Amino acid sequence: MILQIEAIDTLFFRDGKPFEMGDENSANGIFPPLPSVFYGAIRSAYFSQYPEKLELANTDEDPTKVLKIRGLYLLKGIKAQFIIPSEMVEKDFLVEEGMEQTESRVLYSYNHSNEEVFSSNPLTLNPYQDEVKSAKGFIERSSLDSYLKDDFKETNDFFSLDNYITNENKVGIGRQNSTRTTEEGKLYRVKLNRPEIAIESKEELILEKTYFLLDINLEDLQENKNTKDGKFVFRPSFLKLGGENKIATCSIYSKEIKISEPVLNNKKFKIYLQTPAIFQNSDKESLGGWLPSCFTYNQQEKAYIGIWRNVKLKLLRAFINGSISIGGFDVKIKQPKKMYQAVPAGSIYHFEILDNTDSNTIYSQFGNLNNPISEILANEGFGLSYTGILNK
């Protein structure tokens, strides 16, 4: 089931970093939000409808343990949006329009011509002899399809975050519970996100909404399994989202969001992370790392090699823009959850297959949205990925 979620107010989504009012005066937010935000919102809505089952939360008897997020997207107009693959770069240039020059941008795919470079520093190999920068923003499904087929052409059909949201600053204070007066040092500022933008036309101001699309298996909840009339017993009409529990409405999205399955033509392929992934390969075991735990560095091959999901792979390249913090708050025990460092959405891995695994197996193991590649919190929507052709 795909839910279309519409915010009716501003939203604020925190990263996993702690914020102490009085020690800091500015709280940083992230957009789009993490899949765990929606996973938690759905579970909260369920236990609000069935409060007698709250005592079963996070136990073997938890009725919501069957829930799995299978996709999380932005919807603009009628098209689902995807984070730009992190190996892509963009270039600014001037375009002649009559007597004026206007700025424009073009999105390029990365060039892999220099294979001698091995660095953890995010440097871009630039084949264009011009200044380029790492591309950030979103592309539509057709562009992602072309990228995964290794048939991507340069385009200006991509969009930065300000095409989806409007930022609004909010200033708040901390007050003493006894006197309701301001506490010294507790002044803070947050940047709220309104998922819409205003576009000026000749006669009026048009508001363009941005929606969230959440693919989640509500049909597998026990209350919904035996429905005969097609109407689900539990299907939330409202969700509470973000740090201030703002209300968002839910409706059914009837269209299918499908990325074509590319057929590999050699022993190489790429993985595109549609949502962040948490891996355990790290010096600090509890924090997570940038590679799955099965990979180790091979001195002879000078590469990371491992058997991942019964497939022997060699890492050729990884395009990762830092890390993000994954945390949260457990409502039942009223304590913060364990903190992890995750690989951001849009990150890219290039692999070479070192055994006889076929294309169908590669897709089912690494490009199947029902089988996320995250080693932690996979059921909450982390590690959703697509596979693509790699000819270089």
BALOBA-1460 file (C-alpha; in Angstrom, 3 decimals):
// residues 392
<rec num="1" residu="m" x="0.000" y="0.000" z="0.000"/>
<rec num="2" residu="i" x="1.295" y="3.452" z="-0.905"/>
<rec num="3" residu="l" x="0.162" y="6.358" z="1.272"/>
<rec num="4" residu="q" x="0.178" y="9.931" z="0.000"/>
<rec num="5" residu="i" x="0.983" y="12.164" z="2.955"/>
<rec num="6" residu="e" x="0.217" y="15.875" z="2.905"/>
<rec num="7" residu="a" x="1.511" y="18.249" z="5.565"/>
<rec num="8" residu="i" x="-0.978" y="20.939" z="6.551"/>
<rec num="9" residu="d" x="1.544" y="23.009" z="8.497"/>
<rec num="10" residu="t" x="5.271" y="23.566" z="8.737"/>
<rec num="11" residu="l" x="7.395" y="20.561" z="9.682"/>
<rec num="12" residu="f" x="10.644" y="20.130" z="11.555"/>
<rec num="13" residu="f" x="12.736" y="16.981" z="11.232"/>
<rec num="14" residu="r" x="15.798" y="16.630" z="13.422"/>
<rec num="15" residu="d" x="18.854" y="14.569" z="12.665"/>
<rec num="16" residu="g" x="20.016" y="12.203" z="15.383"/>
<rec num="17" residu="k" x="22.290" y="14.701" z="17.126"/>
<rec num="18" residu="p" x="21.222" y="15.737" z="20.644"/>
<rec num="19" residu="f" x="20.038" y="19.289" z="21.220"/>
<rec num="20" residu="e" x="20.208" y="20.840" z="24.670"/>
<rec num="21" residu="m" x="18.367" y="24.119" z="25.061"/>
<rec num="22" residu="g" x="20.664" y="26.471" z="26.953"/>
<rec num="23" residu="d" x="23.849" y="24.905" z="25.606"/>
<rec num="24" residu="e" x="22.921" y="25.560" z="21.971"/>
<rec num="25" residu="n" x="20.688" y="28.176" z="20.405"/>
<rec num="26" residu="s" x="20.121" y="26.673" z="16.964"/>
<rec num="27" residu="a" x="18.674" y="23.246" z="16.120"/>
<rec num="28" residu="n" x="19.546" y="21.812" z="12.721"/>
<rec num="29" residu="g" x="16.936" y="19.988" z="10.688"/>
<rec num="30" residu="i" x="17.041" y="17.639" z="7.702"/>
<rec num="31" residu="f" x="14.834" y="17.250" z="4.653"/>
<rec num="32" residu="p" x="13.671" y="14.882" z="3.344"/>
<rec num="33" residu="p" x="13.104" y="13.127" z="6.676"/>
<rec num="34" residu="l" x="14.447" y="9.694" z="7.545"/>
<rec num="35" residu="p" x="12.213" y="6.673" z="6.871"/>
<rec num="36" residu="s" x="12.160" y="5.929" z="10.606"/>
<rec num="37" residu="v" x="10.115" y="9.124" z="11.074"/>
<rec num="38" residu="f" x="7.246" y="7.619" z="9.095"/>
<rec num="39" residu="y" x="7.722" y="4.169" z="10.594"/>
<rec num="40" residu="g" x="7.354" y="5.669" z="14.056"/>
<rec num="41" residu="a" x="4.391" y="7.808" z="12.989"/>
<rec num="42" residu="i" x="2.530" y="4.777" z="11.623"/>
<rec num="43" residu="r" x="3.187" y="2.782" z="14.805"/>
<rec num="44" residu="s" x="2.067" y="5.715" z="16.967"/>
<rec num="45" residu="a" x="-1.150" y="5.977" z="14.957"/>
<rec num="46" residu="y" x="-1.725" y="2.246" z="15.386"/>
<rec num="47" residu="f" x="-1.251" y="2.283" z="19.161"/>
<rec num="48" residu="s" x="-3.452" y="5.390" z="19.405"/>
<rec num="49" residu="q" x="-6.231" y="3.415" z="17.737"/>
<rec num="50" residu="y" x="-5.493" y="0.318" z="19.858"/>
<rec num="51" residu="p" x="-4.153" y="1.688" z="23.190"/>
<rec num="52" residu="e" x="-4.736" y="-1.643" z="24.926"/>
<rec num="53" residu="k" x="-1.896" y="-3.087" z="22.811"/>
<rec num="54" residu="l" x="0.715" y="-0.488" z="23.779"/>
<rec num="55" residu="e" x="2.133" y="-2.776" z="26.471"/>
<rec num="56" residu="l" x="3.080" y="-5.207" z="23.677"/>
<rec num="57" residu="a" x="5.253" y="-2.621" z="21.893"/>
<rec num="58" residu="n" x="8.859" y="-3.731" z="21.284"/>
<rec num="59" residu="t" x="8.152" y="-7.274" z="22.493"/>
<rec num="60" residu="d" x="7.822" y="-10.555" z="20.616"/>
<rec num="61" residu="e" x="4.053" y="-10.001" z="20.704"/>
<rec num="62" residu="d" x="4.265" y="-6.528" z="19.123"/>
<rec num="63" residu="p" x="1.522" y="-6.454" z="16.443"/>
<rec num="64" residu="t" x="3.444" y="-3.841" z="14.438"/>
<rec num="65" residu="k" x="6.637" y="-5.897" z="14.097"/>
<rec num="66" residu="v" x="5.383" y="-7.115" z="10.694"/>
<rec num="67" residu="l" x="5.524" y="-3.581" z="9.282"/>
<rec num="68" residu="k" x="8.133" y="-2.919" z="6.602"/>
<rec num="69" residu="i" x="8.733" y="0.237" z="4.617"/>
<rec num="70" residu="r" x="9.270" y="-0.584" z="0.934"/>
<rec num="71" residu="g" x="9.718" y="2.914" z="-0.452"/>
<rec num="72" residu="l" x="9.842" y="6.597" z="0.477"/>
<rec num="73" residu="y" x="9.618" y="9.337" z="-2.143"/>
<rec num="74" residu="l" x="8.721" y="12.965" z="-2.682"/>
<rec num="75" residu="l" x="5.822" y="13.697" z="-5.024"/>
<rec num="76" residu="k" x="5.796" y="16.903" z="-7.055"/>
<rec num="77" residu="g" x="2.845" y="17.310" z="-9.392"/>
<rec num="78" residu="i" x="2.272" y="13.795" z="-10.699"/>
<rec num="79" residu="k" x="5.892" y="12.591" z="-10.636"/>
<rec num="80" residu="a" x="7.863" y="10.833" z="-7.906"/>
<rec num="81" residu="q" x="11.237" y="12.402" z="-7.143"/>
<rec num="82" residu="f" x="14.545" y="10.687" z="-6.339"/>
<rec num="83" residu="i" x="17.730" y="12.020" z="-4.740"/>
<rec num="84" residu="i" x="20.457" y="12.675" z="-7.317"/>
<rec num="85" residu="p" x="23.087" y="9.891" z="-7.375"/>
<rec num="86" residu="s" x="26.136" y="11.166" z="-5.519"/>
<rec num="87" residu="e" x="28.572" y="10.397" z="-8.361"/>
<rec num="88" residu="m" x="26.982" y="13.080" z="-10.532"/>
<rec num="89" residu="v" x="28.303" y="16.607" z="-10.874"/>
<rec num="90" residu="e" x="26.806" y="19.852" z="-12.076"/>
<rec num="91" residu="k" x="28.244" y="22.815" z="-13.926"/>
<rec num="92" residu="d" x="26.991" y="26.392" z="-13.971"/>
<rec num="93" residu="f" x="27.108" y="28.382" z="-17.195"/>
<rec num="94" residu="l" x="25.537" y="31.413" z="-18.838"/>
<rec num="95" residu="v" x="22.873" y="31.185" z="-21.521"/>
<rec num="96" residu="e" x="22.125" y="33.933" z="-24.043"/>
<rec num="97" residu="e" x="18.429" y="34.844" z="-24.027"/>
<rec num="98" residu="g" x="17.934" y="37.771" z="-26.354"/>
<rec num="99" residu="m" x="20.044" y="40.612" z="-25.027"/>
<rec num="100" residu="e" x="20.394" y="39.070" z="-21.557"/>
<rec num="101" residu="q" x="22.471" y="36.335" z="-19.993"/>
<rec num="102" residu="t" x="20.851" y="33.989" z="-17.483"/>
<rec num="103" residu="e" x="22.414" y="31.321" z="-15.306"/>
<rec num="104" residu="s" x="21.704" y="27.677" z="-16.037"/>
<rec num="105" residu="r" x="22.976" y="24.304" z="-14.807"/>
<rec num="106" residu="v" x="23.731" y="20.964" z="-16.408"/>
<rec num="107" residu="l" x="23.939" y="17.591" z="-14.676"/>
<rec num="108" residu="y" x="26.708" y="15.225" z="-15.797"/>
<rec num="109" residu="s" x="27.579" y="11.648" z="-15.016"/>
<rec num="110" residu="y" x="30.966" y="10.958" z="-13.412"/>
<rec num="111" residu="n" x="33.984" y="9.984" z="-15.530"/>
<rec num="112" residu="h" x="35.955" y="6.937" z="-14.346"/>
<rec num="113" residu="s" x="38.970" y="7.411" z="-16.615"/>
<rec num="114" residu="n" x="41.537" y="7.750" z="-13.810"/>
<rec num="115" residu="e" x="41.540" y="4.442" z="-11.926"/>
<rec num="116" residu="e" x="44.791" y="5.172" z="-10.069"/>
<rec num="117" residu="v" x="43.109" y="7.527" z="-7.617"/>
<rec num="118" residu="f" x="42.194" y="5.870" z="-4.311"/>
<rec num="119" residu="s" x="41.129" y="8.350" z="-1.683"/>
<rec num="120" residu="s" x="38.615" y="8.719" z="1.116"/>
<rec num="121" residu="n" x="38.507" y="12.435" z="0.336"/>
<rec num="122" residu="p" x="35.472" y="13.323" z="-1.847"/>
<rec num="123" residu="l" x="37.414" y="14.646" z="-4.854"/>
<rec num="124" residu="t" x="35.767" y="14.755" z="-8.266"/>
<rec num="125" residu="l" x="37.648" y="13.667" z="-11.390"/>
<rec num="126" residu="n" x="36.631" y="16.315" z="-13.883"/>
<rec num="127" residu="p" x="36.695" y="15.399" z="-17.584"/>
<rec num="128" residu="y" x="35.158" y="18.693" z="-18.700"/>
<rec num="129" residu="q" x="38.098" y="21.055" z="-18.083"/>
<rec num="130" residu="d" x="35.688" y="23.396" z="-16.299"/>
<rec num="131" residu="e" x="34.772" y="24.024" z="-12.707"/>
<rec num="132" residu="v" x="32.103" y="21.593" z="-11.519"/>
<rec num="133" residu="k" x="30.594" y="20.781" z="-8.138"/>
<rec num="134" residu="s" x="28.864" y="17.880" z="-6.494"/>
<rec num="135" residu="a" x="25.224" y="17.796" z="-7.559"/>
<rec num="136" residu="k" x="22.561" y="17.968" z="-4.869"/>
<rec num="137" residu="g" x="18.833" y="17.794" z="-5.339"/>
<rec num="138" residu="f" x="16.353" y="15.526" z="-7.070"/>
<rec num="139" residu="i" x="15.635" y="13.908" z="-10.416"/>
<rec num="140" residu="e" x="12.533" y="12.274" z="-11.831"/>
<rec num="141" residu="r" x="12.029" y="8.559" z="-12.412"/>
<rec num="142" residu="s" x="12.890" y="8.686" z="-16.126"/>
<rec num="143" residu="s" x="16.297" y="10.216" z="-15.362"/>
<rec num="144" residu="l" x="17.011" y="7.613" z="-12.690"/>
<rec num="145" residu="d" x="15.994" y="4.865" z="-15.122"/>
<rec num="146" residu="s" x="18.499" y="6.195" z="-17.660"/>
<rec num="147" residu="y" x="21.213" y="6.394" z="-15.022"/>
<rec num="148" residu="l" x="20.658" y="2.801" z="-13.883"/>
<rec num="149" residu="k" x="20.819" y="1.629" z="-17.504"/>
<rec num="150" residu="d" x="24.158" y="3.466" z="-17.834"/>
<rec num="151" residu="d" x="22.607" y="5.559" z="-20.579"/>
<rec num="152" residu="f" x="22.443" y="8.918" z="-18.819"/>
<rec num="153" residu="k" x="22.904" y="12.013" z="-20.981"/>
<rec num="154" residu="e" x="23.720" y="15.462" z="-19.692"/>
<rec num="155" residu="t" x="20.553" y="17.316" z="-18.721"/>
<rec num="156" residu="n" x="19.262" y="20.373" z="-16.936"/>
<rec num="157" residu="d" x="16.158" y="18.479" z="-15.828"/>
<rec num="158" residu="f" x="17.012" y="18.324" z="-12.128"/>
<rec num="159" residu="f" x="15.821" y="20.309" z="-9.151"/>
<rec num="160" residu="s" x="17.326" y="21.737" z="-5.984"/>
<rec num="161" residu="l" x="15.632" y="21.466" z="-2.595"/>
<rec num="162" residu="d" x="14.150" y="24.963" z="-2.767"/>
<rec num="163" residu="n" x="11.865" y="23.720" z="-5.551"/>
<rec num="164" residu="y" x="10.080" y="21.565" z="-2.963"/>
<rec num="165" residu="i" x="10.026" y="23.424" z="0.344"/>
<rec num="166" residu="t" x="9.930" y="26.925" z="1.777"/>
<rec num="167" residu="n" x="12.027" y="27.559" z="4.883"/>
<rec num="168" residu="e" x="10.542" y="29.492" z="7.792"/>
<rec num="169" residu="n" x="12.528" y="30.435" z="10.889"/>
<rec num="170" residu="k" x="11.002" y="30.096" z="14.327"/>
<rec num="171" residu="v" x="12.313" y="31.557" z="17.576"/>
<rec num="172" residu="g" x="11.316" y="30.007" z="20.900"/>
<rec num="173" residu="i" x="12.027" y="30.316" z="24.599"/>
<rec num="174" residu="g" x="12.167" y="28.012" z="27.600"/>
<rec num="175" residu="r" x="9.871" y="28.803" z="30.517"/>
<rec num="176" residu="q" x="9.875" y="27.847" z="34.181"/>
<rec num="177" residu="n" x="7.027" y="25.494" z="35.003"/>
<rec num="178" residu="s" x="6.280" y="27.134" z="38.338"/>
<rec num="179" residu="t" x="6.184" y="30.802" z="37.320"/>
<rec num="180" residu="r" x="5.704" y="30.455" z="33.542"/>
<rec num="181" residu="t" x="8.405" y="33.091" z="33.085"/>
<rec num="182" residu="t" x="11.366" y="32.919" z="30.729"/>
<rec num="183" residu="e" x="14.380" y="30.900" z="31.848"/>
<rec num="184" residu="e" x="17.731" y="32.594" z="31.379"/>
<rec num="185" residu="g" x="19.786" y="31.288" z="28.460"/>
<rec num="186" residu="k" x="16.975" y="29.265" z="26.917"/>
<rec num="187" residu="l" x="16.462" y="31.071" z="23.653"/>
<rec num="188" residu="y" x="16.561" y="28.903" z="20.548"/>
<rec num="189" residu="r" x="15.962" y="29.091" z="16.818"/>
<rec num="190" residu="v" x="14.848" y="26.370" z="14.425"/>
<rec num="191" residu="k" x="14.365" y="26.344" z="10.666"/>
<rec num="192" residu="l" x="10.964" y="24.883" z="9.778"/>
<rec num="193" residu="n" x="10.095" y="23.406" z="6.390"/>
<rec num="194" residu="r" x="6.818" y="24.101" z="4.635"/>
<rec num="195" residu="p" x="6.416" y="21.503" z="1.840"/>
<rec num="196" residu="e" x="5.193" y="23.938" z="-0.765"/>
<rec num="197" residu="i" x="6.544" y="26.802" z="-2.834"/>
<rec num="198" residu="a" x="4.871" y="29.946" z="-4.131"/>
<rec num="199" residu="i" x="5.089" y="30.647" z="-7.860"/>
<rec num="200" residu="e" x="4.176" y="34.058" z="-9.194"/>
<rec num="201" residu="s" x="2.023" y="34.198" z="-12.300"/>
<rec num="202" residu="k" x="0.717" y="37.234" z="-14.125"/>
<rec num="203" residu="e" x="-2.553" y="37.317" z="-12.227"/>
<rec num="204" residu="e" x="-2.124" y="35.314" z="-9.035"/>
<rec num="205" residu="l" x="0.200" y="33.526" z="-6.662"/>
<rec num="206" residu="i" x="0.138" y="29.757" z="-7.178"/>
<rec num="207" residu="l" x="1.087" y="27.356" z="-4.399"/>
<rec num="208" residu="e" x="2.713" y="24.096" z="-5.504"/>
<rec num="209" residu="k" x="2.512" y="21.331" z="-2.908"/>
<rec num="210" residu="t" x="5.100" y="18.654" z="-2.202"/>
<rec num="211" residu="y" x="3.823" y="15.341" z="-0.842"/>
<rec num="212" residu="f" x="5.448" y="12.309" z="0.726"/>
<rec num="213" residu="l" x="4.799" y="8.866" z="-0.731"/>
<rec num="214" residu="l" x="5.209" y="5.994" z="1.725"/>
<rec num="215" residu="d" x="5.080" y="2.392" z="0.531"/>
<rec num="216" residu="i" x="4.362" y="0.255" z="3.613"/>
<rec num="217" residu="n" x="2.737" y="-3.150" z="4.092"/>
<rec num="218" residu="l" x="-0.286" y="-2.166" z="6.197"/>
<rec num="219" residu="e" x="-2.131" y="-5.066" z="4.598"/>
<rec num="220" residu="d" x="-0.011" y="-7.469" z="6.684"/>
<rec num="221" residu="l" x="-1.305" y="-6.185" z="10.021"/>
<rec num="222" residu="q" x="-3.492" y="-8.777" z="11.730"/>
<rec num="223" residu="e" x="-6.499" y="-6.417" z="11.712"/>
<rec num="224" residu="n" x="-6.266" y="-6.056" z="7.924"/>
<rec num="225" residu="k" x="-5.554" y="-9.647" z="6.907"/>
<rec num="226" residu="n" x="-9.096" y="-10.985" z="6.988"/>
<rec num="227" residu="t" x="-10.993" y="-8.055" z="5.504"/>
<rec num="228" residu="k" x="-13.386" y="-9.264" z="2.827"/>
<rec num="229" residu="d" x="-14.757" y="-5.979" z="1.501"/>
<rec num="230" residu="g" x="-11.353" y="-4.499" z="0.647"/>
<rec num="231" residu="k" x="-11.604" y="-1.832" z="3.347"/>
<rec num="232" residu="f" x="-8.762" y="-1.931" z="5.819"/>
<rec num="233" residu="v" x="-9.566" y="-1.877" z="9.514"/>
<rec num="234" residu="f" x="-6.405" y="0.132" z="10.166"/>
<rec num="235" residu="r" x="-5.549" y="2.775" z="7.613"/>
<rec num="236" residu="p" x="-4.519" y="6.076" z="9.184"/>
<rec num="237" residu="s" x="-6.220" y="9.248" z="8.004"/>
<rec num="238" residu="f" x="-3.858" y="11.455" z="10.004"/>
<rec num="239" residu="l" x="-0.263" y="11.177" z="11.180"/>
<rec num="240" residu="k" x="1.788" y="13.214" z="13.624"/>
<rec num="241" residu="l" x="5.102" y="14.133" z="12.033"/>
<rec num="242" residu="g" x="8.305" y="15.786" z="13.147"/>
<rec num="243" residu="g" x="9.613" y="17.338" z="16.311"/>
<rec num="244" residu="e" x="6.413" y="19.204" z="17.147"/>
<rec num="245" residu="n" x="3.969" y="16.426" z="16.167"/>
<rec num="246" residu="k" x="2.443" y="18.455" z="13.361"/>
<rec num="247" residu="i" x="-0.615" y="16.922" z="11.705"/>
<rec num="248" residu="a" x="-0.440" y="15.463" z="8.189"/>
<rec num="249" residu="t" x="-3.262" y="13.848" z="6.233"/>
<rec num="250" residu="c" x="-3.061" y="10.405" z="4.602"/>
<rec num="251" residu="s" x="-4.755" y="9.061" z="1.498"/>
<rec num="252" residu="i" x="-4.192" y="6.098" z="-0.803"/>
<rec num="253" residu="y" x="-1.889" y="6.687" z="-3.789"/>
<rec num="254" residu="s" x="-3.229" y="4.441" z="-6.527"/>
<rec num="255" residu="k" x="-0.373" y="4.599" z="-9.052"/>
<rec num="256" residu="e" x="2.604" y="2.259" z="-9.155"/>
<rec num="257" residu="i" x="6.153" y="3.524" z="-8.656"/>
<rec num="258" residu="k" x="8.361" y="1.165" z="-10.600"/>
<rec num="259" residu="i" x="11.991" y="1.374" z="-11.640"/>
<rec num="260" residu="s" x="12.854" y="-0.974" z="-14.486"/>
<rec num="261" residu="e" x="15.137" y="-3.902" z="-13.670"/>
<rec num="262" residu="p" x="18.301" y="-3.601" z="-15.801"/>
<rec num="263" residu="v" x="19.870" y="-6.785" z="-17.167"/>
<rec num="264" residu="l" x="23.609" y="-6.825" z="-16.468"/>
<rec num="265" residu="n" x="25.834" y="-7.293" z="-19.521"/>
<rec num="266" residu="n" x="29.131" y="-7.924" z="-17.713"/>
<rec num="267" residu="k" x="30.576" y="-8.670" z="-14.302"/>
<rec num="268" residu="k" x="30.117" y="-5.144" z="-12.981"/>
<rec num="269" residu="f" x="27.123" y="-3.358" z="-11.466"/>
<rec num="270" residu="k" x="26.261" y="-0.384" z="-9.294"/>
<rec num="271" residu="i" x="24.030" y="0.079" z="-6.261"/>
<rec num="272" residu="y" x="22.021" y="3.271" z="-5.706"/>
<rec num="273" residu="l" x="20.778" y="3.902" z="-2.170"/>
<rec num="274" residu="q" x="17.228" y="5.229" z="-2.293"/>
<rec num="275" residu="t" x="17.217" y="5.590" z="1.513"/>
<rec num="276" residu="p" x="20.108" y="5.754" z="4.019"/>
<rec num="277" residu="a" x="21.754" y="2.467" z="5.044"/>
<rec num="278" residu="i" x="23.403" y="1.436" z="8.315"/>
<rec num="279" residu="f" x="26.358" y="-0.943" z="8.074"/>
<rec num="280" residu="q" x="28.351" y="-2.461" z="10.925"/>
<rec num="281" residu="n" x="31.845" y="-2.226" z="9.430"/>
<rec num="282" residu="s" x="33.379" y="0.344" z="11.746"/>
<rec num="283" residu="d" x="36.085" y="0.789" z="14.365"/>
<rec num="284" residu="k" x="33.280" y="1.619" z="16.780"/>
<rec num="285" residu="e" x="30.985" y="-1.359" z="16.426"/>
<rec num="286" residu="s" x="27.836" y="0.356" z="17.660"/>
<rec num="287" residu="l" x="28.069" y="3.349" z="15.345"/>
<rec num="288" residu="g" x="27.953" y="1.810" z="11.870"/>
<rec num="289" residu="g" x="30.311" y="2.344" z="8.945"/>
<rec num="290" residu="w" x="30.490" y="3.005" z="5.218"/>
<rec num="291" residu="l" x="30.754" y="-0.628" z="4.041"/>
<rec num="292" residu="p" x="28.948" y="-3.852" z="5.005"/>
<rec num="293" residu="s" x="30.678" y="-5.855" z="7.712"/>
<rec num="294" residu="c" x="31.680" y="-8.660" z="5.318"/>
<rec num="295" residu="f" x="34.219" y="-6.515" z="3.412"/>
<rec num="296" residu="t" x="37.902" y="-6.443" z="4.328"/>
<rec num="297" residu="y" x="40.825" y="-4.760" z="2.611"/>
<rec num="298" residu="n" x="42.874" y="-7.168" z="0.470"/>
<rec num="299" residu="q" x="46.499" y="-6.028" z="0.304"/>
<rec num="300" residu="q" x="47.279" y="-8.106" z="-2.773"/>
<rec num="301" residu="e" x="44.319" y="-6.824" z="-4.795"/>
<rec num="302" residu="k" x="44.494" y="-3.370" z="-3.195"/>
<rec num="303" residu="a" x="40.726" y="-3.395" z="-2.900"/>
<rec num="304" residu="y" x="37.917" y="-4.224" z="-0.500"/>
<rec num="305" residu="i" x="36.652" y="-7.765" z="-1.125"/>
<rec num="306" residu="g" x="33.895" y="-9.678" z="0.640"/>
<rec num="307" residu="i" x="31.129" y="-12.237" z="0.307"/>
<rec num="308" residu="w" x="27.943" y="-10.203" z="0.661"/>
<rec num="309" residu="r" x="24.658" y="-12.077" z="0.620"/>
<rec num="310" residu="n" x="26.373" y="-15.158" z="-0.808"/>
<rec num="311" residu="v" x="27.925" y="-13.148" z="-3.666"/>
<rec num="312" residu="k" x="31.697" y="-12.568" z="-3.819"/>
<rec num="313" residu="l" x="32.287" y="-8.912" z="-4.674"/>
<rec num="314" residu="k" x="35.148" y="-6.489" z="-5.170"/>
<rec num="315" residu="l" x="34.501" y="-2.830" z="-4.416"/>
<rec num="316" residu="l" x="35.572" y="-0.674" z="-7.357"/>
<rec num="317" residu="r" x="34.383" y="2.746" z="-6.222"/>
<rec num="318" residu="a" x="32.166" y="4.341" z="-3.593"/>
<rec num="319" residu="f" x="30.603" y="7.797" z="-3.789"/>
<rec num="320" residu="i" x="29.493" y="8.809" z="-0.300"/>
<rec num="321" residu="n" x="28.899" y="12.355" z="0.892"/>
<rec num="322" residu="g" x="29.763" y="12.010" z="4.565"/>
<rec num="323" residu="s" x="27.407" y="10.374" z="7.040"/>
<rec num="324" residu="i" x="24.175" y="11.146" z="8.849"/>
<rec num="325" residu="s" x="23.189" y="10.436" z="12.446"/>
<rec num="326" residu="i" x="20.286" y="8.067" z="13.086"/>
<rec num="327" residu="g" x="18.684" y="8.185" z="16.512"/>
<rec num="328" residu="g" x="15.229" y="8.704" z="17.904"/>
<rec num="329" residu="f" x="13.203" y="8.532" z="21.085"/>
<rec num="330" residu="d" x="11.458" y="5.494" z="22.551"/>
<rec num="331" residu="v" x="8.013" y="6.630" z="23.718"/>
<rec num="332" residu="k" x="7.361" y="3.484" z="25.756"/>
<rec num="333" residu="i" x="10.469" y="3.649" z="27.965"/>
<rec num="334" residu="k" x="10.914" y="7.416" z="27.480"/>
<rec num="335" residu="q" x="14.610" y="7.199" z="26.602"/>
<rec num="336" residu="p" x="16.695" y="8.081" z="23.526"/>
<rec num="337" residu="k" x="17.388" y="5.223" z="21.136"/>
<rec num="338" residu="k" x="20.877" y="4.031" z="20.234"/>
<rec num="339" residu="m" x="22.706" y="6.350" z="17.840"/>
<rec num="340" residu="y" x="24.064" y="5.114" z="14.499"/>
<rec num="341" residu="q" x="26.040" y="6.669" z="11.666"/>
<rec num="342" residu="a" x="24.425" y="5.912" z="8.307"/>
<rec num="343" residu="v" x="25.424" y="6.172" z="4.665"/>
<rec num="344" residu="p" x="23.238" y="8.936" z="3.126"/>
<rec num="345" residu="a" x="20.555" y="8.371" z="0.511"/>
<rec num="346" residu="g" x="21.837" y="8.852" z="-3.034"/>
<rec num="347" residu="s" x="25.168" y="7.164" z="-2.268"/>
<rec num="348" residu="i" x="26.603" y="4.916" z="-4.982"/>
<rec num="349" residu="y" x="28.677" y="1.730" z="-4.869"/>
<rec num="350" residu="h" x="30.391" y="0.140" z="-7.887"/>
<rec num="351" residu="f" x="31.156" y="-3.571" z="-7.603"/>
<rec num="352" residu="e" x="32.749" y="-6.322" z="-9.647"/>
<rec num="353" residu="i" x="31.334" y="-9.847" z="-9.344"/>
<rec num="354" residu="l" x="34.074" y="-12.384" z="-8.574"/>
<rec num="355" residu="d" x="31.968" y="-15.541" z="-8.943"/>
<rec num="356" residu="n" x="29.300" y="-16.886" z="-11.319"/>
<rec num="357" residu="t" x="26.306" y="-15.053" z="-9.855"/>
<rec num="358" residu="d" x="23.760" y="-14.104" z="-12.532"/>
<rec num="359" residu="s" x="21.870" y="-10.853" z="-13.123"/>
<rec num="360" residu="n" x="18.611" y="-12.055" z="-11.539"/>
<rec num="361" residu="t" x="20.372" y="-12.932" z="-8.297"/>
<rec num="362" residu="i" x="22.136" y="-9.569" z="-8.184"/>
<rec num="363" residu="y" x="18.782" y="-7.831" z="-8.574"/>
<rec num="364" residu="s" x="17.015" y="-9.959" z="-5.947"/>
<rec num="365" residu="q" x="19.814" y="-9.503" z="-3.411"/>
<rec num="366" residu="f" x="20.715" y="-5.840" z="-3.951"/>
<rec num="367" residu="g" x="17.899" y="-4.178" z="-5.933"/>
<rec num="368" residu="n" x="14.787" y="-5.658" z="-4.364"/>
<rec num="369" residu="l" x="12.807" y="-3.183" z="-2.238"/>
<rec num="370" residu="n" x="11.420" y="-6.096" z="-0.228"/>
<rec num="371" residu="n" x="14.983" y="-7.044" z="0.727"/>
<rec num="372" residu="p" x="16.802" y="-3.899" z="2.006"/>
<rec num="373" residu="i" x="20.595" y="-4.044" z="2.230"/>
<rec num="374" residu="s" x="20.916" y="-2.193" z="5.551"/>
<rec num="375" residu="e" x="22.344" y="-4.415" z="8.291"/>
<rec num="376" residu="i" x="20.422" y="-2.512" z="10.967"/>
<rec num="377" residu="l" x="16.809" y="-1.201" z="11.022"/>
<rec num="378" residu="a" x="16.053" y="-2.597" z="7.570"/>
<rec num="379" residu="n" x="12.362" y="-3.017" z="8.438"/>
<rec num="380" residu="e" x="12.147" y="0.734" z="9.121"/>
<rec num="381" residu="g" x="13.037" y="1.501" z="5.510"/>
<rec num="382" residu="f" x="16.816" y="1.855" z="5.749"/>
<rec num="383" residu="g" x="18.880" y="0.385" z="2.925"/>
<rec num="384" residu="l" x="16.298" y="0.443" z="0.126"/>
<rec num="385" residu="s" x="18.323" y="0.250" z="-3.070"/>
<rec num="386" residu="y" x="18.329" y="-0.226" z="-6.839"/>
<rec num="387" residu="t" x="20.906" y="-1.965" z="-9.015"/>
<rec num="388" residu="g" x="22.226" y="-0.620" z="-12.303"/>
<rec num="389" residu="i" x="24.411" y="-1.458" z="-15.281"/>
<rec num="390" residu="l" x="28.085" y="-0.484" z="-15.129"/>
<rec num="391" residu="n" x="29.986" y="-0.493" z="-18.421"/>
<rec num="392" residu="k" x="33.133" y="1.344" z="-17.303"/>
